[in-house]
Amino acid sequence: MATVRAERLVNLVLCLLSTRQYLTADRIRAIVPGYAGAPTDEAFFRTFERDKAELRDLGIPLETGRNSAFDATDGYRIARRDYELGDIDLEPDEAAAVALAVRLWDAPELTAAARGALLKLRAAGVDVDEHASSAVEPKVRTTEPAFAPLLAAVQSGRVVEFDYRRPSSPDAHRRTVEPWGVVSWRGRWYVVGHDRDRQAPRCFRLSRIQGEVKAVGRAGQVQRPPDIDLLSFVAGAAREAPPRTLARVWVADGRAQGARRQAKVVDRMELGGDWGDVVELDLRYPETAAGWLAGYGADVVVLEPDTLRKTIHEIHLDVVDQGKQPGAAS
């Protein structure tokens, strides 16, 4: 499910679960983030009908009714008595597994956003249940396209194939991996498993996976070794000192002073009709530097190495693509 649609559905559930009233479609359109950008009434109602069907398919009990006999149109709400689960008894080992899953999946930084949505409901005059905010909590938030197929492969025990670009190379190469798990370390997602091409355990950062992840072979053929600590493995691999990279960068005259402070001027050069200095930067973590250098826009142009130049080009393309998304600021 697309991230924008998933967030809109969460907002809709929060809205309908947090009110004791039936809310009409027009009021939902005005209150729930994600609907106000609909260009026409027809577009809104098409989206709203799809969302209602999606909620019902997910087993969420959507009620239809009117607050009084004087109401002209039907409204919607979610009754908490039907939505909430009854008491569940867990064995000690089951409870421990649930607690571990909560630590992995929970995203507490999004709780403030959920509470902000409830404040908007109150400001709009909706009778809000004060205790409803804990009923729906967004979970794993990642924009990595490889995350979902890799997690599915881990859960089903299947081998995966994908194209992977190493930090030291601009080209991606095909890898065949028996995935053991997907973990997050220092804000980055990694898949850990047995690399059939290298015949050794390896971890791969999801942001370096190019294209689609393909699951191959039958389910159940991959088994995680009982003695492997995935997080420690990733942390250990990341702590290995990477080779330093010497980058040659063009910097426009009078611009990008932050980049100049860490650089050595080695030449002068005209680029696109503008003059600037060619400088050398000694980079230990070129991928981290890519985001920093890309922030200078056209004032900084990487000349070498190709890997860094390609990474910055991809960052610029992502920014352009996001600017073309519906609802993006212009």
C-alpha positions as CSV (number, residue, x, y, z in Angstrom):
1,M,0.0,0.0,0.0
2,A,1.4,3.5,-0.9
3,T,2.6,5.5,2.1
4,V,0.2,8.4,1.3
5,R,-2.8,6.1,1.2
6,A,-1.8,4.3,4.3
7,E,-1.4,7.5,6.3
8,R,-4.8,8.7,5.0
9,L,-6.4,5.5,6.2
10,V,-4.8,5.8,9.6
11,N,-6.1,9.4,9.8
12,L,-9.6,8.2,8.8
13,V,-9.6,5.5,11.4
14,L,-8.4,7.9,14.1
15,C,-11.2,10.3,13.1
16,L,-14.0,7.8,13.1
17,L,-12.8,6.0,16.2
18,S,-12.4,9.2,18.2
19,T,-15.9,10.6,17.8
20,R,-19.2,9.6,19.3
21,Q,-21.0,11.3,16.4
22,Y,-21.7,10.1,12.9
23,L,-19.6,12.3,10.6
24,T,-20.8,13.0,7.1
25,A,-18.6,12.6,4.1
26,D,-18.3,16.4,3.6
27,R,-17.2,16.9,7.2
28,I,-14.7,14.0,6.9
29,R,-13.3,15.7,3.8
30,A,-12.8,18.9,5.7
31,I,-11.2,17.3,8.8
32,V,-9.2,14.3,7.8
33,P,-5.7,15.0,6.3
34,G,-5.4,13.6,2.9
35,Y,-8.8,14.4,1.5
36,A,-8.6,18.2,1.3
37,G,-6.4,18.0,-1.8
38,A,-9.0,16.3,-4.0
39,P,-9.4,18.4,-7.1
40,T,-13.1,17.7,-7.5
41,D,-16.1,16.3,-5.6
42,E,-16.1,13.3,-7.8
43,A,-12.4,12.6,-7.1
44,F,-13.0,12.9,-3.4
45,F,-16.0,10.5,-3.4
46,R,-14.1,7.9,-5.5
47,T,-11.2,8.0,-3.0
48,F,-13.5,7.9,0.0
49,E,-15.5,4.9,-1.4
50,R,-12.2,3.0,-2.0
51,D,-11.0,3.8,1.5
52,K,-14.3,2.6,3.1
53,A,-14.0,-0.6,1.2
54,E,-10.4,-1.0,2.3
55,L,-11.3,-0.6,5.9
56,R,-14.1,-3.1,5.7
57,D,-11.7,-5.6,3.9
58,L,-9.3,-5.1,6.9
59,G,-12.1,-6.1,9.2
60,I,-12.6,-2.6,10.7
61,P,-16.3,-2.2,11.6
62,L,-17.5,0.9,9.8
63,E,-20.9,2.0,11.0
64,T,-23.4,4.1,9.0
65,G,-26.1,6.2,10.6
66,R,-27.5,9.6,11.5
67,N,-27.2,11.6,14.7
68,S,-30.9,12.7,14.6
69,A,-34.0,12.5,12.5
70,F,-33.3,16.0,11.2
71,D,-30.0,14.9,9.5
72,A,-30.3,14.8,5.7
73,T,-27.5,12.5,4.9
74,D,-25.8,9.5,6.5
75,G,-22.6,9.7,8.5
76,Y,-19.9,7.3,9.6
77,R,-18.1,6.2,12.7
78,I,-16.3,3.3,14.2
79,A,-17.7,1.9,17.5
80,R,-14.9,1.1,19.9
81,R,-16.8,-1.8,21.4
82,D,-16.6,-3.6,18.0
83,Y,-13.1,-2.4,17.1
84,E,-11.2,-3.4,20.2
85,L,-10.1,-6.9,20.9
86,G,-11.1,-8.8,24.0
87,D,-8.7,-10.0,26.6
88,I,-6.0,-12.3,25.3
89,D,-4.1,-14.7,27.6
90,L,-0.5,-15.3,26.6
91,E,2.1,-17.8,27.8
92,P,5.3,-16.3,29.2
93,D,7.3,-17.0,26.0
94,E,4.5,-15.7,23.8
95,A,4.4,-12.5,25.9
96,A,8.1,-12.1,25.5
97,A,7.9,-12.4,21.7
98,V,5.2,-9.8,21.6
99,A,7.3,-7.4,23.7
100,L,10.2,-7.9,21.4
101,A,8.0,-7.3,18.3
102,V,6.7,-4.0,19.9
103,R,10.3,-2.8,20.4
104,L,11.1,-3.5,16.7
105,W,8.0,-2.2,15.1
106,D,6.8,0.7,17.3
107,A,7.4,4.2,16.0
108,P,6.8,6.5,19.0
109,E,7.9,9.6,17.2
110,L,4.6,9.4,15.2
111,T,2.5,9.5,18.4
112,A,2.7,13.3,18.3
113,A,1.3,13.3,14.8
114,A,-1.7,11.2,15.9
115,R,-2.3,13.5,18.9
116,G,-2.2,16.5,16.5
117,A,-4.9,14.9,14.4
118,L,-7.1,14.6,17.5
119,L,-6.5,18.3,18.3
120,K,-7.7,19.1,14.8
121,L,-10.9,17.1,15.4
122,R,-11.6,18.9,18.6
123,A,-11.0,22.3,16.9
124,A,-13.5,21.3,14.3
125,G,-16.2,20.7,16.9
126,V,-16.1,16.9,16.9
127,D,-16.9,15.2,20.2
128,V,-13.6,13.3,20.7
129,D,-13.0,10.3,23.1
130,E,-9.9,11.4,25.2
131,H,-8.7,7.8,25.3
132,A,-8.9,6.9,21.6
133,S,-5.4,8.0,20.6
134,S,-3.9,4.8,21.9
135,A,-6.1,2.6,19.7
136,V,-4.2,3.2,16.5
137,E,-0.4,3.6,16.3
138,P,1.5,3.8,13.1
139,K,4.3,1.2,12.8
140,V,7.4,0.7,10.8
141,R,8.1,3.8,8.7
142,T,10.6,3.3,5.9
143,T,10.7,4.4,2.3
144,E,13.0,1.6,1.2
145,P,11.2,-0.3,-1.6
146,A,13.2,-3.4,-0.8
147,F,11.9,-3.6,2.8
148,A,8.6,-5.3,2.2
149,P,9.8,-8.1,-0.2
150,L,12.8,-8.8,2.0
151,L,10.8,-9.1,5.1
152,A,8.3,-11.4,3.3
153,A,11.2,-13.6,2.1
154,V,12.6,-13.8,5.7
155,Q,9.2,-14.8,7.0
156,S,8.7,-17.4,4.3
157,G,12.2,-18.7,4.3
158,R,12.9,-18.0,0.6
159,V,16.1,-17.1,-1.2
160,V,16.2,-13.6,-2.8
161,E,18.0,-12.1,-5.7
162,F,18.7,-8.4,-6.2
163,D,21.1,-5.9,-7.8
164,Y,23.4,-4.3,-5.2
165,R,25.7,-1.3,-5.6
166,R,28.8,-1.3,-3.3
167,P,30.0,2.1,-2.0
168,S,33.2,1.8,-4.0
169,S,31.6,1.1,-7.3
170,P,29.1,3.0,-9.5
171,D,27.7,-0.3,-11.0
172,A,25.3,-2.7,-9.4
173,H,25.9,-6.4,-9.4
174,R,23.5,-9.3,-9.0
175,R,23.5,-11.0,-5.6
176,T,21.8,-14.2,-4.4
177,V,21.2,-14.2,-0.7
178,E,19.6,-16.5,1.9
179,P,18.1,-13.8,4.2
180,W,18.1,-14.3,7.9
181,G,16.5,-11.1,9.0
182,V,16.0,-7.3,8.4
183,V,17.3,-5.0,11.1
184,S,17.7,-1.3,11.7
185,W,21.0,0.2,12.9
186,R,21.7,3.9,13.4
187,G,18.8,4.9,11.2
188,R,19.6,2.5,8.3
189,W,17.9,-0.7,7.3
190,Y,20.0,-3.8,6.5
191,V,19.3,-7.4,5.5
192,V,21.6,-10.0,6.9
193,G,22.1,-13.5,5.4
194,H,24.2,-16.0,3.6
195,D,25.7,-14.6,0.4
196,R,25.8,-17.5,-2.0
197,D,28.1,-15.6,-4.4
198,R,30.7,-15.0,-1.6
199,Q,29.9,-18.2,0.3
200,A,29.9,-16.2,3.6
201,P,27.6,-14.2,5.9
202,R,27.0,-10.7,4.7
203,C,24.8,-7.7,5.4
204,F,23.4,-5.4,2.7
205,R,22.1,-1.9,3.2
206,L,18.7,-1.6,1.7
207,S,19.3,1.9,0.3
208,R,22.0,0.4,-2.0
209,I,19.7,-2.2,-3.5
210,Q,18.8,-1.3,-7.1
211,G,15.5,-2.3,-8.7
212,E,13.2,-5.1,-7.5
213,V,13.9,-7.9,-5.0
214,K,13.0,-11.3,-6.4
215,A,12.2,-14.2,-4.2
216,V,13.2,-17.6,-5.7
217,G,12.9,-21.2,-4.8
218,R,10.5,-22.9,-2.4
219,A,9.4,-21.6,0.9
220,G,11.1,-22.9,4.1
221,Q,14.5,-23.6,2.6
222,V,16.3,-20.8,4.4
223,Q,16.9,-21.3,8.1
224,R,18.5,-18.6,10.4
225,P,21.5,-20.0,12.3
226,P,20.6,-20.1,16.1
227,D,23.8,-18.5,17.2
228,I,23.7,-15.4,14.9
229,D,23.0,-12.0,16.5
230,L,21.8,-9.9,13.5
231,L,22.2,-6.5,15.1
232,S,25.7,-7.2,16.4
233,F,26.7,-8.5,13.0
234,V,25.5,-5.3,11.3
235,A,27.2,-3.1,13.9
236,G,30.4,-5.0,13.5
237,A,30.4,-4.8,9.7
238,A,29.7,-1.1,9.9
239,R,32.5,-0.4,12.3
240,E,35.1,-1.7,9.9
241,A,37.1,1.2,8.7
242,P,36.1,2.0,5.1
243,P,38.7,3.1,2.6
244,R,39.1,6.9,2.3
245,T,37.8,8.5,-0.9
246,L,39.5,11.5,-2.5
247,A,36.8,13.6,-4.3
248,R,37.4,16.3,-6.8
249,V,34.6,18.9,-6.7
250,W,33.9,22.1,-8.5
251,V,32.6,24.9,-6.3
252,A,31.2,28.1,-7.7
253,D,32.9,31.4,-6.8
254,G,31.6,32.9,-3.6
255,R,29.4,29.9,-2.8
256,A,29.3,26.8,-0.6
257,Q,31.6,28.1,2.1
258,G,30.9,25.1,4.3
259,A,32.4,22.8,1.6
260,R,35.3,25.1,1.1
261,R,36.4,24.9,4.7
262,Q,37.1,21.2,4.5
263,A,38.7,21.4,1.0
264,K,42.0,22.0,-0.7
265,V,41.9,24.2,-3.9
266,V,43.8,22.6,-6.7
267,D,42.6,24.3,-9.9
268,R,40.3,26.8,-11.5
269,M,37.6,25.9,-14.0
270,E,34.6,27.3,-15.9
271,L,31.4,25.2,-15.8
272,G,28.2,26.2,-17.4
273,G,29.3,29.7,-17.9
274,D,30.3,30.2,-14.3
275,W,33.8,30.2,-12.8
276,G,34.8,28.3,-9.7
277,D,37.5,26.4,-7.9
278,V,38.3,22.8,-8.3
279,V,38.9,21.4,-4.8
280,E,39.8,18.1,-3.3
281,L,37.9,16.6,-0.3
282,D,39.2,13.7,1.7
283,L,36.0,11.7,2.6
284,R,35.8,8.8,4.9
285,Y,32.1,8.2,4.4
286,P,31.3,9.3,0.8
287,E,27.6,8.2,1.0
288,T,27.0,10.5,4.0
289,A,28.9,13.3,2.2
290,A,26.7,12.8,-0.8
291,G,23.6,14.1,1.0
292,W,25.6,17.0,2.4
293,L,27.1,18.0,-1.0
294,A,23.8,17.6,-2.8
295,G,22.3,20.2,-0.5
296,Y,24.4,22.9,-2.2
297,G,22.5,22.3,-5.5
298,A,24.2,23.7,-8.6
299,D,26.8,25.5,-6.6
300,V,28.7,22.3,-6.1
301,V,29.4,19.7,-8.8
302,V,31.3,16.4,-8.2
303,L,33.8,15.7,-10.9
304,E,35.3,12.5,-9.4
305,P,34.7,9.7,-8.4
306,D,31.9,8.4,-10.5
307,T,30.3,6.6,-7.6
308,L,29.8,9.9,-5.7
309,R,28.7,11.8,-8.8
310,K,26.1,9.1,-9.5
311,T,24.8,9.1,-5.9
312,I,24.3,12.9,-5.9
313,H,22.6,12.7,-9.3
314,E,20.1,10.1,-7.9
315,I,19.5,12.4,-4.9
316,H,18.7,15.3,-7.2
317,L,16.3,13.1,-9.3
318,D,14.5,11.9,-6.1
319,V,14.0,15.6,-5.1
320,V,12.6,16.4,-8.6
321,D,10.3,13.3,-8.5
322,Q,9.0,14.3,-5.0
323,G,8.2,17.8,-6.3
324,K,6.0,16.2,-9.0
325,Q,3.9,14.2,-6.6
326,P,0.3,15.3,-6.1
327,G,0.0,17.8,-3.3
328,A,3.7,18.8,-3.4
329,A,4.5,22.4,-2.8
330,S,5.2,24.4,-5.9
